[in-house]
Amino acid sequence: MTAGTARQRLGDFLSERRGRNFCDACVARALGIDPSTAYRAAAKMTRAAGFVREYALCSDCGASRLVTRAGG
């Protein structure tokens, strides 16, 4: 899988779940990608308008972690 594909899949995943927070581990599990790929895709995704990356509770696992969400 290319990084572009991972970013596109992440964007779609977050947009479908707008307003919910997801840590990199939960994104990786949901998308079937390596956690390091999820981290890189999320870091690049937040450069795009409409995506936020911050420390908060993950909506999936409930842990306080660095999360990404669509909708700011």
MOPAC internal coordinates of N, CA, C and O (Angstrom, degrees):
PM7 1SCF
backbone

  N    0.0000 0     0.00 0     0.00 0    0    0    0
  C    1.4593 1     0.00 0     0.00 0    1    0    0
  C    1.5201 1   108.31 1     0.00 0    2    1    0
  O    1.2310 1   120.18 1   -44.41 1    3    2    1
  N    1.2986 1   117.26 1   135.59 1    3    2    1
  C    1.4565 1   121.01 1   177.87 1    5    3    2
  C    1.5193 1   109.90 1   -85.61 1    6    5    3
  O    1.2310 1   121.48 1   -19.04 1    7    6    5
  N    1.3343 1   114.77 1   160.96 1    7    6    5
  C    1.4675 1   118.93 1   179.32 1    9    7    6
  C    1.5222 1   110.77 1   -61.79 1   10    9    7
  O    1.2310 1   120.27 1   142.63 1   11   10    9
  N    1.3267 1   117.08 1   -37.37 1   11   10    9
  C    1.4631 1   120.38 1   178.06 1   13   11   10
  C    1.5141 1   111.38 1   -60.24 1   14   13   11
  O    1.2310 1   120.56 1   138.17 1   15   14   13
  N    1.2962 1   116.53 1   -41.83 1   15   14   13
  C    1.4551 1   120.99 1   177.74 1   17   15   14
  C    1.5260 1   110.45 1   -63.97 1   18   17   15
  O    1.2310 1   120.35 1   137.73 1   19   18   17
  N    1.3242 1   116.94 1   -42.27 1   19   18   17
  C    1.4654 1   120.64 1   178.58 1   21   19   18
  C    1.5206 1   110.29 1   -62.86 1   22   21   19
  O    1.2310 1   120.09 1   137.16 1   23   22   21
  N    1.3342 1   117.42 1   -42.84 1   23   22   21
  C    1.4743 1   120.39 1   178.61 1   25   23   22
  C    1.5159 1   110.94 1   -63.05 1   26   25   23
  O    1.2310 1   120.25 1   137.54 1   27   26   25
  N    1.3222 1   117.12 1   -42.46 1   27   26   25
  C    1.4661 1   120.25 1   179.81 1   29   27   26
  C    1.5251 1   110.70 1   -63.89 1   30   29   27
  O    1.2310 1   120.62 1   134.97 1   31   30   29
  N    1.3188 1   116.42 1   -45.03 1   31   30   29
  C    1.4666 1   120.34 1   179.14 1   33   31   30
  C    1.5194 1   110.83 1   -63.67 1   34   33   31
  O    1.2310 1   120.26 1   139.64 1   35   34   33
  N    1.3402 1   117.11 1   -40.36 1   35   34   33
  C    1.4607 1   121.05 1   177.79 1   37   35   34
  C    1.5211 1   110.51 1   -64.10 1   38   37   35
  O    1.2310 1   120.26 1   135.64 1   39   38   37
  N    1.3257 1   117.10 1   -44.36 1   39   38   37
  C    1.4625 1   120.90 1   178.50 1   41   39   38
  C    1.5146 1   111.85 1   -59.07 1   42   41   39
  O    1.2310 1   120.70 1   135.81 1   43   42   41
  N    1.3187 1   116.27 1   -44.19 1   43   42   41
  C    1.4649 1   120.77 1   178.23 1   45   43   42
  C    1.5308 1   110.94 1   -64.26 1   46   45   43
  O    1.2310 1   120.83 1   135.63 1   47   46   45
  N    1.3320 1   116.02 1   -44.37 1   47   46   45
  C    1.4661 1   121.78 1  -179.75 1   49   47   46
  C    1.5270 1   110.70 1   -59.09 1   50   49   47
  O    1.2310 1   120.64 1   131.22 1   51   50   49
  N    1.3282 1   116.38 1   -48.78 1   51   50   49
  C    1.4671 1   120.24 1  -178.27 1   53   51   50
  C    1.5267 1   112.06 1   -69.43 1   54   53   51
  O    1.2310 1   120.28 1   141.26 1   55   54   53
  N    1.3233 1   117.07 1   -38.74 1   55   54   53
  C    1.4714 1   120.42 1  -179.83 1   57   55   54
  C    1.5236 1   111.46 1   -63.71 1   58   57   55
  O    1.2310 1   120.60 1   143.17 1   59   58   57
  N    1.3273 1   116.46 1   -36.83 1   59   58   57
  C    1.4652 1   120.80 1   178.18 1   61   59   58
  C    1.5293 1   111.73 1   -70.08 1   62   61   59
  O    1.2310 1   121.07 1   161.66 1   63   62   61
  N    1.3306 1   115.56 1   -18.34 1   63   62   61
  C    1.4708 1   121.22 1  -178.34 1   65   63   62
  C    1.5250 1   110.07 1  -122.20 1   66   65   63
  O    1.2310 1   121.04 1  -140.50 1   67   66   65
  N    1.3078 1   115.62 1    39.50 1   67   66   65
  C    1.4736 1   123.29 1  -174.82 1   69   67   66
  C    1.5269 1   111.67 1   -48.05 1   70   69   67
  O    1.2310 1   121.49 1   -46.66 1   71   70   69
  N    1.3437 1   114.75 1   133.34 1   71   70   69
  C    1.4546 1   120.61 1   177.92 1   73   71   70
  C    1.5160 1   114.93 1    87.85 1   74   73   71
  O    1.2310 1   119.72 1   169.49 1   75   74   73
  N    1.3255 1   118.13 1   -10.51 1   75   74   73
  C    1.4694 1   121.57 1   178.42 1   77   75   74
  C    1.5201 1   109.39 1   -96.41 1   78   77   75
  O    1.2310 1   120.56 1   -36.45 1   79   78   77
  N    1.3317 1   116.54 1   143.55 1   79   78   77
  C    1.4656 1   123.33 1  -178.85 1   81   79   78
  C    1.5213 1   110.91 1   -93.10 1   82   81   79
  O    1.2310 1   120.49 1   -41.56 1   83   82   81
  N    1.3403 1   116.67 1   138.44 1   83   82   81
  C    1.4630 1   121.14 1   177.26 1   85   83   82
  C    1.5167 1   110.66 1  -136.09 1   86   85   83
  O    1.2310 1   120.93 1   -52.91 1   87   86   85
  N    1.3435 1   115.84 1   127.09 1   87   86   85
  C    1.4618 1   120.24 1   175.76 1   89   87   86
  C    1.5325 1   108.44 1   -77.29 1   90   89   87
  O    1.2310 1   121.02 1   -14.09 1   91   90   89
  N    1.3258 1   115.65 1   165.91 1   91   90   89
  C    1.4632 1   120.49 1  -177.59 1   93   91   90
  C    1.5234 1   112.21 1   -61.95 1   94   93   91
  O    1.2310 1   120.11 1   142.63 1   95   94   93
  N    1.3375 1   117.39 1   -37.37 1   95   94   93
  C    1.4666 1   120.58 1  -179.49 1   97   95   94
  C    1.5283 1   111.15 1   -64.07 1   98   97   95
  O    1.2310 1   120.30 1   137.84 1   99   98   97
  N    1.3171 1   117.03 1   -42.16 1   99   98   97
  C    1.4694 1   120.51 1   179.74 1  101   99   98
  C    1.5251 1   111.41 1   -70.37 1  102  101   99
  O    1.2310 1   120.45 1   142.52 1  103  102  101
  N    1.3305 1   116.74 1   -37.48 1  103  102  101
  C    1.4687 1   120.48 1   175.70 1  105  103  102
  C    1.5226 1   109.37 1   -62.18 1  106  105  103
  O    1.2310 1   120.57 1   133.50 1  107  106  105
  N    1.3308 1   116.52 1   -46.50 1  107  106  105
  C    1.4635 1   120.81 1  -179.31 1  109  107  106
  C    1.5234 1   110.80 1   -58.91 1  110  109  107
  O    1.2310 1   120.64 1   134.79 1  111  110  109
  N    1.3241 1   116.38 1   -45.21 1  111  110  109
  C    1.4634 1   120.64 1  -179.85 1  113  111  110
  C    1.5321 1   110.70 1   -64.25 1  114  113  111
  O    1.2310 1   120.14 1   135.67 1  115  114  113
  N    1.3254 1   117.33 1   -44.33 1  115  114  113
  C    1.4679 1   121.33 1  -177.63 1  117  115  114
  C    1.5260 1   112.14 1   -66.29 1  118  117  115
  O    1.2310 1   120.62 1   143.99 1  119  118  117
  N    1.3324 1   116.41 1   -36.01 1  119  118  117
  C    1.4637 1   120.09 1  -176.62 1  121  119  118
  C    1.5247 1   113.23 1   -95.09 1  122  121  119
  O    1.2310 1   120.36 1   172.41 1  123  122  121
  N    1.3291 1   116.92 1    -7.59 1  123  122  121
  C    1.4601 1   120.22 1  -179.46 1  125  123  122
  C    1.5206 1   112.74 1    69.18 1  126  125  123
  O    1.2310 1   120.82 1  -142.65 1  127  126  125
  N    1.3369 1   116.03 1    37.35 1  127  126  125
  C    1.4593 1   120.93 1   179.61 1  129  127  126
  C    1.5233 1   109.54 1  -121.39 1  130  129  127
  O    1.2310 1   120.70 1   -13.91 1  131  130  129
  N    1.3177 1   116.27 1   166.09 1  131  130  129
  C    1.4581 1   122.36 1   178.33 1  133  131  130
  C    1.5275 1   109.81 1   -67.93 1  134  133  131
  O    1.2310 1   119.61 1   -38.37 1  135  134  133
  N    1.3362 1   118.34 1   141.63 1  135  134  133
  C    1.4712 1   120.06 1   179.24 1  137  135  134
  C    1.5278 1   113.95 1   -56.31 1  138  137  135
  O    1.2310 1   119.87 1   144.54 1  139  138  137
  N    1.3291 1   117.86 1   -35.46 1  139  138  137
  C    1.4672 1   119.23 1   178.75 1  141  139  138
  C    1.5244 1   111.00 1   -67.76 1  142  141  139
  O    1.2310 1   120.19 1   146.64 1  143  142  141
  N    1.3181 1   117.24 1   -33.36 1  143  142  141
  C    1.4665 1   121.14 1   175.88 1  145  143  142
  C    1.5226 1   109.78 1   -68.12 1  146  145  143
  O    1.2310 1   120.42 1   139.81 1  147  146  145
  N    1.3269 1   116.79 1   -40.19 1  147  146  145
  C    1.4682 1   120.97 1   177.70 1  149  147  146
  C    1.5242 1   110.50 1   -62.60 1  150  149  147
  O    1.2310 1   120.43 1   138.13 1  151  150  149
  N    1.3326 1   116.79 1   -41.87 1  151  150  149
  C    1.4683 1   121.34 1   178.81 1  153  151  150
  C    1.5299 1   110.86 1   -60.92 1  154  153  151
  O    1.2310 1   120.55 1   130.58 1  155  154  153
  N    1.3288 1   116.55 1   -49.42 1  155  154  153
  C    1.4732 1   120.34 1  -178.95 1  157  155  154
  C    1.5262 1   111.29 1   -63.37 1  158  157  155
  O    1.2310 1   120.25 1   137.80 1  159  158  157
  N    1.3252 1   117.12 1   -42.20 1  159  158  157
  C    1.4651 1   120.59 1   179.58 1  161  159  158
  C    1.5255 1   110.69 1   -63.90 1  162  161  159
  O    1.2310 1   120.25 1   138.28 1  163  162  161
  N    1.3293 1   117.13 1   -41.72 1  163  162  161
  C    1.4689 1   120.93 1  -179.81 1  165  163  162
  C    1.5211 1   111.06 1   -66.72 1  166  165  163
  O    1.2310 1   120.42 1   138.52 1  167  166  165
  N    1.3252 1   116.81 1   -41.48 1  167  166  165
  C    1.4639 1   120.27 1   179.30 1  169  167  166
  C    1.5240 1   110.84 1   -61.67 1  170  169  167
  O    1.2310 1   120.34 1   139.49 1  171  170  169
  N    1.3198 1   116.96 1   -40.51 1  171  170  169
  C    1.4695 1   120.78 1   178.61 1  173  171  170
  C    1.5248 1   111.34 1   -74.70 1  174  173  171
  O    1.2310 1   120.40 1   147.01 1  175  174  173
  N    1.3243 1   116.84 1   -32.99 1  175  174  173
  C    1.4613 1   121.19 1  -178.07 1  177  175  174
  C    1.5233 1   111.51 1   -63.94 1  178  177  175
  O    1.2310 1   120.29 1   146.21 1  179  178  177
  N    1.3177 1   117.06 1   -33.79 1  179  178  177
  C    1.4628 1   119.67 1  -176.51 1  181  179  178
  C    1.5212 1   112.40 1   -72.28 1  182  181  179
  O    1.2310 1   120.01 1   170.04 1  183  182  181
  N    1.3182 1   117.58 1    -9.96 1  183  182  181
  C    1.4662 1   120.13 1   172.95 1  185  183  182
  C    1.5253 1   110.76 1   -74.76 1  186  185  183
  O    1.2310 1   120.87 1   160.26 1  187  186  185
  N    1.3272 1   115.95 1   -19.74 1  187  186  185
  C    1.4643 1   121.00 1   178.94 1  189  187  186
  C    1.5268 1   109.35 1   -82.75 1  190  189  187
  O    1.2310 1   120.98 1   -34.72 1  191  190  189
  N    1.2934 1   115.73 1   145.28 1  191  190  189
  C    1.4677 1   120.61 1   178.11 1  193  191  190
  C    1.5241 1   109.70 1   -62.00 1  194  193  191
  O    1.2310 1   121.18 1   -41.44 1  195  194  193
  N    1.3193 1   115.35 1   138.56 1  195  194  193
  C    1.4570 1   119.70 1   174.84 1  197  195  194
  C    1.5144 1   115.09 1    96.91 1  198  197  195
  O    1.2310 1   119.72 1  -179.00 1  199  198  197
  N    1.3455 1   118.15 1     1.00 1  199  198  197
  C    1.4602 1   121.09 1   178.38 1  201  199  198
  C    1.5177 1   109.18 1  -123.00 1  202  201  199
  O    1.2310 1   120.68 1   -39.76 1  203  202  201
  N    1.3295 1   116.31 1   140.24 1  203  202  201
  C    1.4636 1   122.64 1  -176.38 1  205  203  202
  C    1.5215 1   108.66 1  -125.26 1  206  205  203
  O    1.2310 1   120.92 1   -40.09 1  207  206  205
  N    1.3373 1   115.84 1   139.91 1  207  206  205
  C    1.4667 1   121.61 1   175.73 1  209  207  206
  C    1.5221 1   107.22 1  -128.37 1  210  209  207
  O    1.2310 1   120.61 1   -58.63 1  211  210  209
  N    1.3348 1   116.45 1   121.37 1  211  210  209
  C    1.4611 1   121.05 1  -177.07 1  213  211  210
  C    1.5254 1   109.48 1  -159.36 1  214  213  211
  O    1.2310 1   120.98 1    -9.77 1  215  214  213
  N    1.3354 1   115.72 1   170.23 1  215  214  213
  C    1.4633 1   120.12 1   175.28 1  217  215  214
  C    1.5236 1   108.72 1   -82.26 1  218  217  215
  O    1.2310 1   121.22 1   -54.71 1  219  218  217
  N    1.3390 1   115.27 1   125.29 1  219  218  217
  C    1.4650 1   122.18 1  -179.77 1  221  219  218
  C    1.5273 1   107.79 1  -165.82 1  222  221  219
  O    1.2310 1   120.68 1     0.92 1  223  222  221
  N    1.3251 1   116.31 1  -179.08 1  223  222  221
  C    1.4598 1   120.93 1   176.59 1  225  223  222
  C    1.5189 1   109.78 1   -79.76 1  226  225  223
  O    1.2310 1   120.81 1   -46.97 1  227  226  225
  N    1.3227 1   116.06 1   133.03 1  227  226  225
  C    1.4631 1   121.26 1   175.94 1  229  227  226
  C    1.5273 1   108.23 1   -72.29 1  230  229  227
  O    1.2310 1   120.54 1   -48.07 1  231  230  229
  N    1.3199 1   116.58 1   131.93 1  231  230  229
  C    1.4668 1   121.30 1  -179.68 1  233  231  230
  C    1.5209 1   112.27 1   -69.66 1  234  233  231
  O    1.2310 1   120.15 1   161.84 1  235  234  233
  N    1.3340 1   117.33 1   -18.16 1  235  234  233
  C    1.4582 1   121.03 1  -177.48 1  237  235  234
  C    1.5289 1   111.74 1   -93.07 1  238  237  235
  O    1.2310 1   120.11 1   122.35 1  239  238  237
  N    1.3378 1   117.39 1   -57.65 1  239  238  237
  C    1.4691 1   120.26 1  -175.64 1  241  239  238
  C    1.5243 1   113.44 1   -96.11 1  242  241  239
  O    1.2310 1   119.76 1   164.73 1  243  242  241
  N    1.3310 1   118.07 1   -15.27 1  243  242  241
  C    1.4563 1   121.80 1   177.74 1  245  243  242
  C    1.5144 1   115.37 1    82.65 1  246  245  243
  O    1.2310 1   120.14 1  -179.50 1  247  246  245
  N    1.3359 1   117.33 1     0.50 1  247  246  245
  C    1.4666 1   120.48 1  -179.53 1  249  247  246
  C    1.5227 1   110.48 1   -78.95 1  250  249  247
  O    1.2310 1   121.06 1   -29.23 1  251  250  249
  N    1.3260 1   115.58 1   150.77 1  251  250  249
  C    1.4603 1   121.33 1   174.86 1  253  251  250
  C    1.5220 1   107.02 1   -85.32 1  254  253  251
  O    1.2310 1   120.76 1   -71.70 1  255  254  253
  N    1.3260 1   116.16 1   108.30 1  255  254  253
  C    1.4645 1   122.17 1  -173.86 1  257  255  254
  C    1.5183 1   109.69 1  -148.02 1  258  257  255
  O    1.2310 1   121.52 1    -3.82 1  259  258  257
  N    1.3191 1   114.71 1   176.18 1  259  258  257
  C    1.4560 1   120.90 1   170.66 1  261  259  258
  C    1.5258 1   106.45 1   -71.66 1  262  261  259
  O    1.2310 1   120.47 1   -59.07 1  263  262  261
  N    1.3239 1   116.70 1   120.93 1  263  262  261
  C    1.4637 1   121.77 1  -176.08 1  265  263  262
  C    1.5266 1   110.33 1  -123.45 1  266  265  263
  O    1.2310 1   121.52 1   -16.44 1  267  266  265
  N    1.3117 1   114.69 1   163.56 1  267  266  265
  C    1.4604 1   122.09 1   176.37 1  269  267  266
  C    1.5159 1   107.69 1  -126.85 1  270  269  267
  O    1.2310 1   120.72 1   -35.73 1  271  270  269
  N    1.3373 1   116.23 1   144.27 1  271  270  269
  C    1.4660 1   119.83 1   176.74 1  273  271  270
  C    1.5227 1   109.45 1  -148.98 1  274  273  271
  O    1.2310 1   121.43 1   -22.71 1  275  274  273
  N    1.3088 1   114.86 1   157.29 1  275  274  273
  C    1.4659 1   121.55 1   173.27 1  277  275  274
  C    1.5134 1   107.64 1   -92.44 1  278  277  275
  O    1.2310 1   120.84 1   -38.09 1  279  278  277
  N    1.2967 1   116.01 1   141.91 1  279  278  277
  C    1.4607 1   120.27 1   179.17 1  281  279  278
  C    1.5014 1   110.16 1    90.86 1  282  281  279
  O    1.2310 1   121.03 1   -62.30 1  283  282  281
  N    1.3084 1   115.63 1   117.70 1  283  282  281
  C    1.4536 1   118.89 1  -175.70 1  285  283  282
  C    1.4505 1   110.57 1  -110.27 1  286  285  283
  O    1.2310 1   120.10 1   180.00 1  287  286  285

